């Protein structure tokens, strides 16, 4: 009876180590959520642009600016229709994307916007994680 318990514990330990080994292979690509707020008429342009940085999942939501009429008049704002783009991106690409977006915000007519990131601490499922981190070899496997 004691031998069966030892064999079972050994199998469980081996399985745990195998799972940990797979996790270690996938874990280096940490993910963050990139939130980009732009004028609604530029949302598709920015979503396509962000996708060029190996982003596999994005969601665009319509939004409305919250400034009062007096504030809008003082700042010269006319259009308050905004779009919020939520993108899941690899942490290693964040600096490149933010620098690139900053350049686009400065150079494109009516292309002003805000972008920031929120770190993700966990994702449920290896397949989902592999898809979001653009780990093609893990998705195929």
C-alpha positions as CSV (number, residue, x, y, z in Angstrom):
1,X,0.0,0.0,0.0
2,X,2.8,2.4,0.9
3,X,4.4,1.7,-2.5
4,X,1.2,2.8,-4.4
5,X,1.1,6.0,-2.4
6,X,4.7,6.8,-3.2
7,X,4.1,6.0,-6.9
8,X,1.1,8.3,-6.9
9,X,3.0,11.1,-5.2
10,X,5.9,10.7,-7.6
11,X,3.5,11.0,-10.6
12,X,1.8,14.1,-9.1
13,X,5.2,15.7,-8.5
14,X,6.3,14.9,-12.1
15,X,3.0,16.4,-13.5
16,X,3.5,19.6,-11.4
17,X,7.0,20.0,-12.6
18,X,5.9,19.5,-16.2
19,X,3.2,22.1,-15.8
20,X,5.6,24.5,-14.2
21,X,8.1,24.0,-17.0
22,X,5.4,24.9,-19.6
23,X,4.5,28.0,-17.6
24,X,8.1,29.1,-17.4
25,X,8.3,28.9,-21.2
26,X,5.3,31.1,-21.7
27,X,5.6,33.6,-18.8
28,X,8.4,35.9,-20.1
29,X,5.9,37.8,-22.3
30,X,4.1,39.8,-19.7
31,X,1.0,41.6,-20.9
32,X,-0.4,45.0,-20.4
33,X,-3.6,46.7,-21.4
34,X,-3.0,49.8,-23.5
35,X,-5.8,52.4,-23.3
36,X,-5.9,55.0,-26.0
37,X,-8.4,57.8,-26.1
38,X,-8.8,59.6,-29.4
39,X,-11.3,61.5,-31.5
40,X,-14.0,59.1,-32.8
41,X,-13.2,59.8,-36.4
42,X,-9.6,58.7,-35.9
43,X,-10.4,55.5,-34.0
44,X,-10.0,53.1,-36.9
45,X,-6.7,54.6,-37.9
46,X,-5.2,54.3,-34.4
47,X,-6.6,50.7,-34.0
48,X,-5.0,49.6,-37.2
49,X,-1.8,51.4,-36.3
50,X,-1.6,49.8,-32.8
51,X,-2.3,46.3,-34.4
52,X,1.0,46.6,-36.3
53,X,2.8,46.1,-33.0
54,X,1.7,42.4,-32.8
55,X,-1.6,43.2,-31.0
56,X,-4.1,40.3,-31.4
57,X,-7.0,41.7,-29.4
58,X,-8.5,45.2,-29.4
59,X,-11.9,46.7,-28.5
60,X,-13.1,50.1,-29.5
61,X,-15.8,51.8,-27.4
62,X,-17.5,55.1,-28.1
63,X,-17.2,57.8,-25.5
64,X,-18.2,61.4,-24.8
65,X,-16.0,64.1,-23.3
66,X,-17.1,65.3,-19.9
67,X,-16.0,69.0,-20.0
68,X,-18.7,71.6,-19.3
69,X,-19.8,74.0,-22.0
70,X,-17.9,76.8,-20.4
71,X,-14.7,74.7,-20.3
72,X,-15.1,73.6,-23.9
73,X,-15.6,77.2,-25.0
74,X,-12.6,78.4,-23.0
75,X,-10.4,75.6,-24.5
76,X,-11.8,75.9,-28.0
77,X,-13.1,72.4,-28.1
78,X,-15.8,71.7,-30.6
79,X,-15.9,67.9,-31.0
80,X,-16.3,65.9,-27.8
81,X,-17.1,62.6,-29.5
82,X,-14.3,60.2,-28.4
83,X,-13.3,56.6,-28.8
84,X,-11.5,54.5,-26.3
85,X,-9.3,51.7,-27.7
86,X,-8.5,48.8,-25.4
87,X,-5.5,46.8,-26.6
88,X,-3.7,43.8,-25.0
89,X,0.0,44.2,-25.8
90,X,3.3,42.6,-24.7
91,X,5.1,44.6,-22.0
92,X,8.3,44.5,-24.1
93,X,6.6,46.6,-26.8
94,X,5.1,49.3,-24.5
95,X,7.8,51.9,-24.8
96,X,8.0,51.6,-28.6
97,X,4.2,51.9,-28.9
98,X,3.9,54.8,-26.5
99,X,6.7,56.7,-28.2
100,X,5.2,56.0,-31.6
101,X,1.7,57.1,-30.5
102,X,3.1,60.3,-29.0
103,X,4.7,61.1,-32.4
104,X,1.4,60.4,-34.2
105,X,-0.6,62.6,-31.7
106,X,1.8,65.5,-32.5
107,X,1.9,65.1,-36.3
108,X,-1.6,64.0,-37.5
109,X,-4.2,66.7,-38.1
110,X,-7.0,66.3,-35.4
111,X,-5.0,63.2,-34.2
112,X,-4.5,64.3,-30.6
113,X,-5.0,61.7,-27.9
114,X,-4.1,60.1,-24.6
115,X,-2.5,56.7,-24.1
116,X,-1.5,54.8,-21.0
117,X,-1.1,51.2,-19.8
118,X,-2.4,49.0,-17.1
119,X,-0.3,45.9,-16.1
120,X,-2.2,42.6,-16.3
121,X,-1.4,40.2,-13.4
122,X,-3.0,37.1,-14.7
123,X,-4.8,35.6,-17.7
124,X,-6.9,32.4,-17.4
125,X,-5.9,29.7,-19.8
126,X,-2.7,28.9,-21.6
127,X,-4.3,29.1,-25.1
128,X,-5.8,32.6,-24.3
129,X,-2.5,33.8,-22.9
130,X,-0.6,32.5,-26.0
131,X,-3.0,34.2,-28.3
132,X,-2.8,37.5,-26.5
133,X,1.0,37.4,-26.2
134,X,1.2,36.5,-29.9
135,X,3.1,33.3,-29.0
136,X,2.3,31.4,-32.3
137,X,4.3,28.2,-31.4
138,X,2.2,27.7,-28.2
139,X,-1.1,28.4,-29.9
140,X,-0.3,25.8,-32.7
141,X,0.8,23.2,-30.0
